[in-house]
Amino acid sequence: MPPTHPAPTVEFPDVRRPDAGTVLISPWLVPDARFQRPAADAVLAAWEGQPRPAAMLALTTFLSTDGGHVLNYAQWTDDAAHREWVLTRRPAAIAPIDEALPGIRRPGVIRYRHYRSHVAGERATRTPEFVVTPTFATTGVQAQRALADTALRKLAEEPVPGLLGAHFHLSQDGRRVLNFGEWRDRSAWLAFIGSAAPAQLRAAIEALPGVAPTPAVPADEAAAGTPGVLAVPAYVLHRSLVNVPSPGRG
């Protein structure tokens, strides 16, 4: 009998869930925009059709607005459990996807931990319609925390209209910081980037030692220079699979 699991839903990840010891963020580059939804559906279907360890908490898929890739945002309790799954079950799960959708490129998973967040009061009653992931290269944990703390302090001092959440993730190797930015909608994001605020925030961050902007989507050799892979990609939610409900959410 096939395993019985929760089915995918249209639901944003609970980025701040306390039991997520590791966050795995990986883009799947597709050869054409028409492959985005099939690729996102395929990765969720692969998980639906196999036993899932309790350490796998949730997986959410996003579609880049440029049509170039799918972003997978996966939350696990710990890295050891995920590495064991990669060794024992990942090849069998991925093979059918590659057969059905040839041409997908996977630059690789980056392991993050959620560090701190700025959350607007409006977020409690409103679901974001737009996500961006500005990313910076850093030279170690001290630079990572200084960057996130500086940005969060600026956001607390001058809240940005339409920004529902800014969730800072620190890569476990100390080399990257990713801001999972939740926006009310695309127009709010466009209003922000058309104002003076981004330049002021960027100047404060880039003045820090050991910090530099970096593409949010790392490209493998074959994908280097692929048109449409943006330095600050924008996304819309596709679907999510919650394997273990977030603590306190039923």
N, C-alpha and C positions, 0 to 999 in steps of 0.2 A: 504494500500500500504506500503511495507517495506521502512524504511528510506533510503535515498540516501546519501552515505558518500564516501569519498575517499577510494579506495581499498589499501590493503597493498602493499608496494613496498620494494625493496632491497635498503635501505637508512640508513646511519648512523645518529644517533641523533645529533641535533645541541645542544651540551652539554652546550654551553654558551648562549643560547637564554635568553634574559633578562626578558621575561614574565613567566618563569618557577620558581614559588615561592617555589615549593617543588619537590623533586625527590624521587620516590618510587622505591627501588631496592629490588627485591625478587627472590630467587632461587626456582625452582620447581624440586625437586629430583625425578628422574625416576628410576623404578626398573631395567631397561635394556636400553642400548644405542638405541635400535630400537624404543623406545618410545619418544626419544628426539624431532624429527621433528613433529610427530603427536601432541605432547603436545604443542609445540610452535605454530603450525598451529591452534590448538584448541582455545588457548587463544585469538589469533587474530580474529578467526571466531566468537568467543563469542562477541567481541566488534563490529564486522561488522554487526551483526544481531540485535543490539539494539540501541535505541536513545542514542546519546553521548552528555553529557553536554559540553558546550564551555570551561569549566574549565579543561577538559581533553585535553591536548595539543598533546601528542604523546606517543606512546608505541613502544619500540623496543625490539625484542627478539634475544638472542644470544645462541649458542649451545656450551657447554663446550667441550673442545677437548678430555677430558677423557671419554666422553659419559655419565657422571653421572647426569647432570642436565641442565635445561634451565634457563637462567638468563633473567628476565624481568626488563627493564629500562623504567620507566614511568615518564613523566613530566606533572605536573598539575600546575594550577595557584596558588592554595592554598590548605591547608590541610582540611579546613572545607568542601569544595566541595567534596573532595575525601571521607571523613568520611561519608558524607550524602549518597554518592553512595554505600559505603560498607553496610550501614544500610538498604537501600531500594532496591538495585538491585543486589548486588554481589551474594547472595545465588542462585538466579535464573540463573545467568550467569555461575556459577561454576558447578552446579549440572550436566548438560549434559556432561561436560568434565569428571567428576569423573565416570559417568556411562560408558562412552565410553573407558576411559583409567584408570582403577582401579590401585591403587598402587602408585599414585603420592603423594609425601609428600611435604608440604609447611611449612618450618620453620618459615615463617612470613616476613612481610614487614619491612624494616628499612627506616625511613624517613630521607632524607638528604637534604642539600642545597648545590648547587655548590658554591664554595668559590673563588678559583683562578685557573688559568691555565698557563702552559708553552706550547706554540704552535710553532712548527718549521715552517719556511717559506714554506717548501715543502708541508705542509698540505693543502695549498690553491689549489694545483693542483693534489694531490694524495689522494686516499681513502685508509684508513688502511685495512690491511688484517688480523690483529691479535690484540687481546685485552687482557690485563691482569689487575687484580684488587688487587694489594697488599693492605692490610688493617692493621690498627693499632688500638689498644685499647688506650683510653685516659681518663684522669681524669677530664676533663672539657673543656670549651671553650678556655681558655688560652693555655692549652696543645695542643688542636687541631690546633689552629692558628700557634703556634710555630713550630709544626711539618710540616705543609704545607709550611709555609714561609721558613723554613730551606731547605726543599727539593727543592723548587722552586729556591731559591738562588743558590744552588749547580748546578742545571740544567742550569741556566743562565750563570754561570761561566764556566761550562764544558758541552756543549751540547753533547748529546748522539747520535751517528749515528743511523739512522733508527727509532728513537723515534719521532713520528709525533705530539703527544700531551700527556700531563700529566695533567689531570683535577682532582683537589682535591675537594672532597665532604666531608662536615662535618655533622655528624649525629646530629639531632636536640636535642638529649638528652645529647650531649657533650661526648659521650662514644666511638665514633669511627671516624676514618678518612679513607676514601676509595679513592684510586687513580685510576681513570679510564684511564688506559694507552693505547694509540693508537700507534700501531707499523706498520711499513711499511710491514713487513711480519714476519713469524715465524723465519726465519733465522736471521733476525736483532735482535730479542729478544734473541735467543740462543747465538749470538755473545756477546750481552751485559752481560748475566748471566755467560758467560765463561771468562769475563774480571775481572779486579780488581775493577771496578766501583761500582758494587752492594755492596760489603763489605764496601767500603768507605762511600757510601751513607747511608747504614744501621747503621754504627757506629755513624755517625753524628746525625741520628734520635734517635737512642736508648740512646744516651748520654743525651737527653732532659728529664727533670723530667716529670713524669706522662704519659709516653709513653711506650707501649710494643706491639710486634707483636701479631696478633690474626688471627684466620682463617677467610678468607673472606666470606666463606659460613657457616652461623650458622646452626647447625644441631638440629632438635628437638630430643626428647628422643629416638624415634624409629630409627632415622637416625644416632645417635651417633656412631662413628666408622665405618661408611659406607666406604668401600674401594673406592678409586678414588676421594674422595672429598678433593681437594688439598688446602694447605695453601695459595697458590697464583694461583688461577685458570686461565686458558687461554681459550679464546673464539674465535669463528668466528661468523660473522654476519649471522643471519637467515633472518628475514624480519621485517619491521616496518610499523606502521600505524600512519600517521600524520593527526590528526583531525583538527588542526589549524596551518596553515603555520607559520613558524618563522617570526617575524617582519623583513620586508625588503627583504623577499625571495619570494614574489609573493603571 
